[in-house]
Amino acid sequence: MAYTFDENIISDLHKDARGYRPSQDFWHGWNTMGDDTKQSVWDMLIEELNDSMEMQRLEEENALKEFRVTLRKVMDTMNCTWNRAVEVLAEAEGDNLSYDFDHFLWKQGIGFNDRNKIHKLYEAAS
Protein backbone atom coordinates (compact mmCIF):
# COMPACT_ATOMS: atom_id res chain seq x y z
CA MET A 1 0.00 0.00 0.00
CA ALA A 2 1.27 3.47 -0.88
CA TYR A 3 0.98 5.89 2.02
CA THR A 4 0.05 9.50 1.40
CA PHE A 5 -0.33 10.67 4.99
CA ASP A 6 2.13 13.25 6.24
CA GLU A 7 3.09 13.37 9.90
CA ASN A 8 4.16 17.02 9.48
CA ILE A 9 0.78 18.36 8.41
CA ILE A 10 -1.75 16.04 10.03
CA SER A 11 -2.53 18.75 12.59
CA ASP A 12 -3.22 21.26 9.80
CA LEU A 13 -5.41 18.78 7.94
CA HIS A 14 -7.35 18.03 11.13
CA LYS A 15 -7.90 21.76 11.73
CA ASP A 16 -9.00 22.38 8.14
CA ALA A 17 -11.36 19.40 8.18
CA ARG A 18 -12.85 19.84 11.65
CA GLY A 19 -12.19 23.47 12.55
CA TYR A 20 -9.90 22.80 15.51
CA ARG A 21 -6.51 21.29 16.27
CA PRO A 22 -6.32 17.64 17.35
CA SER A 23 -6.71 16.84 21.03
CA GLN A 24 -4.21 15.04 23.21
CA ASP A 25 -6.36 11.92 22.85
CA PHE A 26 -6.05 12.15 19.07
CA TRP A 27 -2.27 12.46 19.34
CA HIS A 28 -2.06 9.55 21.73
CA GLY A 29 -4.03 7.42 19.29
CA TRP A 30 -2.10 8.68 16.27
CA ASN A 31 1.26 7.91 17.86
CA THR A 32 0.22 4.33 18.61
CA MET A 33 -1.33 3.58 15.18
CA GLY A 34 0.30 1.58 12.45
CA ASP A 35 0.78 3.07 9.00
CA ASP A 36 -2.33 1.39 7.56
CA THR A 37 -4.51 2.90 10.30
CA LYS A 38 -2.84 6.30 9.96
CA GLN A 39 -3.60 6.20 6.24
CA SER A 40 -7.25 5.40 7.01
CA VAL A 41 -7.47 8.35 9.41
CA TRP A 42 -5.76 10.58 6.84
CA ASP A 43 -8.19 9.49 4.12
CA MET A 44 -11.16 10.09 6.44
CA LEU A 45 -9.91 13.62 7.23
CA ILE A 46 -9.43 14.34 3.52
CA GLU A 47 -13.02 13.25 2.91
CA GLU A 48 -14.25 15.43 5.80
CA LEU A 49 -12.28 18.36 4.38
CA ASN A 50 -13.83 17.88 0.94
CA ASP A 51 -17.30 17.72 2.50
CA SER A 52 -16.58 20.83 4.55
CA MET A 53 -15.34 22.73 1.50
CA GLU A 54 -18.45 21.76 -0.47
CA MET A 55 -20.68 22.85 2.39
CA GLN A 56 -18.84 26.18 2.57
CA ARG A 57 -19.17 26.63 -1.20
CA LEU A 58 -22.94 26.06 -0.99
CA GLU A 59 -23.28 28.43 1.98
CA GLU A 60 -21.35 31.14 0.12
CA GLU A 61 -23.46 30.57 -2.99
CA ASN A 62 -26.65 30.99 -0.94
CA ALA A 63 -25.24 34.05 0.83
CA LEU A 64 -24.51 35.68 -2.53
CA LYS A 65 -28.06 34.96 -3.72
CA GLU A 66 -29.50 36.45 -0.52
CA PHE A 67 -27.24 39.50 -0.84
CA ARG A 68 -28.44 40.07 -4.40
CA VAL A 69 -32.09 39.80 -3.30
CA THR A 70 -31.48 42.25 -0.45
CA LEU A 71 -29.68 44.67 -2.78
CA ARG A 72 -32.58 44.51 -5.23
CA LYS A 73 -35.06 45.27 -2.43
CA VAL A 74 -33.03 48.29 -1.33
CA MET A 75 -32.69 49.48 -4.92
CA ASP A 76 -36.43 49.16 -5.51
CA THR A 77 -37.38 50.76 -2.20
CA MET A 78 -34.97 53.67 -2.47
CA ASN A 79 -34.98 53.93 -6.26
CA CYS A 80 -31.17 53.94 -6.28
CA THR A 81 -28.23 52.34 -8.05
CA TRP A 82 -26.78 49.06 -6.83
CA ASN A 83 -23.60 50.72 -5.50
CA ARG A 84 -25.73 53.13 -3.47
CA ALA A 85 -27.71 50.13 -2.18
CA VAL A 86 -24.42 48.54 -1.07
CA GLU A 87 -23.54 51.75 0.76
CA VAL A 88 -26.95 51.83 2.47
CA LEU A 89 -26.57 48.23 3.64
CA ALA A 90 -23.06 48.88 4.92
CA GLU A 91 -24.14 52.03 6.74
CA ALA A 92 -27.01 50.13 8.35
CA GLU A 93 -24.45 47.71 9.78
CA GLY A 94 -22.07 50.47 10.86
CA ASP A 95 -19.42 49.66 8.25
CA ASN A 96 -17.39 52.24 6.38
CA LEU A 97 -16.77 50.93 2.88
CA SER A 98 -13.67 53.04 2.35
CA TYR A 99 -11.71 50.75 4.68
CA ASP A 100 -14.11 47.95 5.63
CA PHE A 101 -15.47 46.81 2.26
CA ASP A 102 -14.12 43.25 2.38
CA HIS A 103 -15.14 42.82 6.00
CA PHE A 104 -18.66 44.05 5.25
CA LEU A 105 -19.06 41.48 2.47
CA TRP A 106 -17.42 38.76 4.59
CA LYS A 107 -20.04 39.39 7.30
CA GLN A 108 -22.70 38.75 4.63
CA GLY A 109 -21.19 35.28 4.14
CA ILE A 110 -19.91 36.05 0.67
CA GLY A 111 -16.87 34.08 -0.50
CA PHE A 112 -13.45 35.52 -1.24
CA ASN A 113 -13.65 35.50 -5.05
CA ASP A 114 -17.13 37.02 -5.10
CA ARG A 115 -16.06 39.68 -2.57
CA ASN A 116 -13.25 40.70 -4.92
CA LYS A 117 -15.59 40.82 -7.91
CA ILE A 118 -18.15 42.91 -6.04
CA HIS A 119 -15.47 45.28 -4.78
CA LYS A 120 -14.10 45.80 -8.31
CA LEU A 121 -17.60 46.40 -9.67
CA TYR A 122 -18.29 48.85 -6.88
CA GLU A 123 -15.09 50.78 -7.57
CA ALA A 124 -15.81 50.87 -11.30
CA ALA A 125 -19.32 52.19 -10.65
CA SER A 126 -18.22 54.86 -8.19
Secondary structure, DSSP 8 states (H G I E B T S, - for coil): ------TTTHHHHHHHHHSS---HHHHHHHHH--HHHHHHHHHHHHHHHHHHHHHHHHHHHHHHHHHHHHHHHHHHHHT--HHHHHHHHHHHTT--HHHHHHHHHHHTT--HHHHHHHHHHHHHH-
